[in-house]
Amino acid sequence: MKKLQLYLLVVLFISFVTKSFSQKGNYRITNGINITGGVTQFDIVTDNFTTKASNGFIGGLGASVDIPVRWYNISFGMQLSESNVEVLGRPALISTEEEFIEYKMFAAQVAMLLHVKVIPDHFTIDFGPMLQYNSKLEFRDENQESYFINNYTNLSAEDITNISQFNLNGAVGASVGFKYFKLKVQYIYGFTNILKKLENEDLDASGGDSRFKGNQSMLVLGAVVSF
């Protein structure tokens, strides 16, 4: 139900944006609707934990504004993703065994991207800001909830799930193909500290750094269909 509400919001947003742009200027502006889908590789870049990137998926809906007399296009849209990341831990407080704890995270990202027309209709370089709302970290395997995080003496796997849920990202990438179908690669980096909220949780950080800092890193490989 929450995902359906998010899609309805972005459809209303797109309708407003395309109407506003189409009314400006004396030259013909072409508006379009884009549907995006793809796979992701997600990680949290941090010195606090030992992490391993893992795969996920992404899908989105957007509106593009093509201004013929400009060297760029503009697009507005939202995408939903399910990302996975692994953090090294151990099954008991005192244990010689090590095992990666598997987490997942859902996110909604609203973006405004600039598309530089290297070869119009065929190849663009894409970049811009992105506002993200994400869930807390969730366990993929409930049996790992009682695990402990490596690099800390008494920090449990459950302790680090309450991450910051509003984040600002930057995206850069490229799209190649034809007017109505393109393949794209995109790299998304989190400018804000996605682990910042952990510092307000009064966690037992003995044995490790009590200042938590991490930035999300996401690689997207996907396709875009335009109408």
C-alpha positions as CSV (number, residue, x, y, z in Angstrom):
1,M,0.0,0.0,0.0
2,K,2.8,2.4,0.9
3,K,4.5,1.8,-2.5
4,L,1.2,2.4,-4.3
5,Q,0.9,5.8,-2.5
6,L,4.4,6.7,-3.5
7,Y,3.8,6.0,-7.2
8,L,0.5,8.0,-7.1
9,L,2.5,11.0,-5.6
10,V,5.1,10.8,-8.3
11,V,2.5,10.6,-11.1
12,L,0.9,13.8,-9.8
13,F,4.3,15.4,-9.5
14,I,5.2,14.5,-13.0
15,S,1.9,15.8,-14.4
16,F,2.5,19.2,-12.8
17,V,6.1,19.4,-13.9
18,T,5.5,18.5,-17.6
19,K,2.6,20.9,-17.8
20,S,4.6,23.8,-16.3
21,F,7.5,23.3,-18.7
22,S,5.3,22.9,-21.8
23,Q,3.9,26.3,-21.2
24,K,7.2,28.2,-21.3
25,G,9.1,29.6,-24.3
26,N,8.2,30.0,-28.0
27,Y,10.0,26.8,-29.1
28,R,8.6,23.3,-29.1
29,I,9.4,21.4,-25.9
30,T,9.0,17.7,-25.9
31,N,7.8,16.0,-22.7
32,G,8.1,12.3,-22.1
33,I,7.4,9.6,-19.5
34,N,10.2,7.2,-18.6
35,I,9.9,3.8,-16.9
36,T,13.2,2.5,-15.4
37,G,14.2,-0.9,-14.1
38,G,17.4,-2.6,-13.2
39,V,19.7,-4.3,-10.7
40,T,21.9,-2.7,-8.1
41,Q,24.9,-3.3,-6.0
42,F,24.7,-1.6,-2.6
43,D,27.3,-1.0,0.1
44,I,27.8,1.3,3.1
45,V,31.3,2.8,3.0
46,T,32.4,3.0,6.7
47,D,35.4,2.4,8.9
48,N,33.2,1.3,11.8
49,F,32.3,-2.1,10.3
50,T,33.6,-4.6,7.8
51,T,30.9,-4.6,5.0
52,K,30.4,-6.4,1.8
53,A,28.3,-5.1,-1.1
54,S,25.3,-7.2,-2.2
55,N,22.8,-7.1,-5.1
56,G,19.3,-5.7,-5.2
57,F,16.8,-4.3,-7.6
58,I,15.3,-0.9,-8.5
59,G,12.4,0.5,-10.5
60,G,11.0,3.9,-11.2
61,L,8.9,6.4,-13.0
62,G,9.9,9.8,-14.3
63,A,9.2,12.7,-16.6
64,S,11.7,14.1,-19.1
65,V,11.8,17.6,-20.6
66,D,13.6,17.9,-23.9
67,I,14.5,21.5,-24.9
68,P,15.8,21.4,-28.5
69,V,17.8,24.7,-28.3
70,R,19.7,23.5,-25.2
71,W,22.6,21.2,-24.8
72,Y,20.9,19.3,-22.1
73,N,17.6,17.6,-21.1
74,I,16.0,17.6,-17.6
75,S,14.2,14.7,-15.9
76,F,12.3,14.5,-12.7
77,G,11.2,11.2,-11.1
78,M,11.1,8.7,-8.3
79,Q,12.5,5.3,-8.0
80,L,12.0,2.5,-5.4
81,S,14.7,0.0,-4.5
82,E,15.4,-2.9,-2.3
83,S,19.1,-3.1,-1.4
84,N,21.1,-5.6,0.4
85,V,24.3,-5.2,2.4
86,E,26.4,-7.6,4.6
87,V,28.2,-6.7,7.8
88,L,30.8,-9.0,9.4
89,G,29.8,-10.4,12.8
90,R,30.0,-13.4,15.0
91,P,27.3,-15.8,16.4
92,A,28.2,-15.3,20.1
93,L,29.7,-12.6,22.3
94,I,32.9,-14.6,22.5
95,S,33.4,-16.7,19.4
96,T,36.2,-17.5,16.9
97,E,33.6,-17.9,14.1
98,E,32.9,-15.1,11.8
99,E,29.9,-14.7,9.5
100,F,28.5,-11.9,7.3
101,I,25.1,-10.7,8.7
102,E,22.7,-10.0,5.8
103,Y,20.6,-6.9,6.0
104,K,18.1,-5.4,3.5
105,M,16.9,-1.8,3.1
106,F,13.9,-0.3,1.2
107,A,14.3,3.2,-0.2
108,A,12.3,5.8,-2.2
109,Q,14.5,8.3,-4.1
110,V,13.3,11.5,-5.7
111,A,15.7,13.0,-8.2
112,M,16.2,15.9,-10.6
113,L,18.8,15.0,-13.2
114,L,20.5,16.9,-16.0
115,H,21.2,14.9,-19.2
116,V,24.1,16.3,-21.3
117,K,23.4,15.6,-25.0
118,V,26.7,14.1,-26.1
119,I,24.9,12.5,-29.1
120,P,21.2,13.7,-29.1
121,D,18.7,10.9,-28.7
122,H,21.5,8.3,-28.4
123,F,24.1,9.1,-25.7
124,T,23.8,11.4,-22.6
125,I,25.8,12.0,-19.5
126,D,23.5,12.2,-16.5
127,F,24.0,13.8,-13.1
128,G,22.1,15.6,-10.3
129,P,20.9,15.6,-6.7
130,M,18.6,13.0,-5.1
131,L,16.6,13.0,-1.9
132,Q,16.1,9.7,-0.3
133,Y,13.8,8.2,2.3
134,N,14.8,4.7,3.4
135,S,13.7,2.1,5.9
136,K,15.7,0.9,8.8
137,L,18.0,-2.1,8.2
138,E,16.1,-5.3,8.3
139,F,17.4,-8.9,8.7
140,R,17.2,-11.2,5.8
141,D,17.7,-14.1,8.2
142,E,16.0,-13.7,11.6
143,N,18.4,-16.3,13.1
144,Q,21.1,-13.6,12.9
145,E,19.3,-11.1,15.1
146,S,21.3,-12.3,18.1
147,Y,24.7,-12.0,16.4
148,F,27.3,-9.5,17.4
149,I,29.2,-7.0,15.2
150,N,32.9,-7.4,14.7
151,N,35.2,-4.5,15.6
152,Y,33.1,-4.0,18.8
153,T,33.0,-6.0,22.1
154,N,29.3,-5.9,22.9
155,L,27.5,-4.3,19.9
156,S,24.7,-6.6,18.7
157,A,23.4,-6.9,15.1
158,E,20.1,-5.5,16.2
159,D,21.8,-2.4,17.6
160,I,22.8,-1.0,14.2
161,T,19.5,-1.3,12.4
162,N,18.1,2.1,13.4
163,I,20.0,4.1,10.7
164,S,19.2,7.6,9.5
165,Q,16.1,7.5,7.2
166,F,16.4,10.9,5.3
167,N,19.5,11.2,3.2
168,L,20.8,13.4,0.4
169,N,22.6,11.7,-2.5
170,G,24.4,12.6,-5.7
171,A,24.0,10.6,-8.9
172,V,26.2,10.5,-12.0
173,G,26.0,8.1,-14.9
174,A,25.4,7.7,-18.6
175,S,22.6,6.4,-21.0
176,V,23.1,5.0,-24.4
177,G,20.7,3.6,-27.0
178,F,17.8,5.0,-29.0
179,K,15.2,7.7,-28.5
180,Y,12.6,5.3,-26.9
181,F,15.0,2.7,-25.3
182,K,18.3,3.2,-23.5
183,L,20.6,1.2,-21.3
184,K,22.0,3.1,-18.4
185,V,24.7,2.9,-15.8
186,Q,24.4,5.1,-12.7
187,Y,26.4,5.6,-9.5
188,I,24.7,7.0,-6.4
189,Y,26.7,8.2,-3.5
190,G,25.3,9.4,-0.2
191,F,26.5,12.9,0.8
192,T,24.9,12.5,4.3
193,N,26.0,10.2,7.1
194,I,23.5,7.3,6.9
195,L,24.8,5.9,10.3
196,K,24.5,9.3,12.1
197,K,21.4,8.3,14.0
198,L,23.2,5.4,15.7
199,E,25.1,8.0,17.8
200,N,21.8,8.9,19.5
201,E,21.0,5.3,20.5
202,D,23.3,5.2,23.6
203,L,25.0,2.0,22.2
204,D,27.7,0.1,23.9
205,A,30.6,1.0,21.6
206,S,33.4,-0.5,23.8
207,G,36.2,-1.9,21.7
208,G,35.5,0.3,18.7
209,D,34.8,3.8,17.6
210,S,31.8,5.5,19.3
211,R,31.5,8.0,16.3
212,F,29.5,6.3,13.6
213,K,30.0,7.4,10.1
214,G,29.0,5.8,6.8
215,N,28.0,6.8,3.3
216,Q,25.9,4.7,1.0
217,S,27.3,3.6,-2.3
218,M,25.0,2.2,-5.0
219,L,25.8,1.1,-8.6
220,V,22.8,0.8,-10.9
221,L,22.7,-1.2,-14.2
222,G,19.3,-0.8,-15.9
223,A,17.2,0.1,-18.9
224,V,14.9,3.1,-19.6
225,V,11.8,2.9,-21.8
226,S,10.4,6.3,-22.9
227,F,7.0,7.3,-24.2
